[in-house]
């Protein structure tokens, strides 16, 4: 019975997080005066908040949403800093974050198979 309640709560939390994510994405697309990186920072905060609420309710957090949340915060922070500071060389932030994410997944899979 408790497992069903926890599962329903987790489903509701995920639904709310997805809704908030799409609303935020729509807002950042409509409001063009927001600085670069604001959208990614908001998405990162939504994903990390989802896991924080899960943890507070005794629901296991998900590694993927935690990693994506952190990467979104880093990406948004780098874009925001870049729009303020205007570095002489523009880094491909999104491509770098994709490489980092892929590396994390590969390393986790290798560590998991090694421990089995």
Protein Blocks (a to p, Z undefined) as FASTA:
>chain_A
ZZmmmmmmmmmmmmmmmmmmmmmmmmmmmmmmbcghklmmmmmmmmmmmmmmmmmnopac
dfklmmmmmmmmmmmmmmmmmmmnopabdcdfklmmmmmmmmmmmmmmmmmmmmZZ
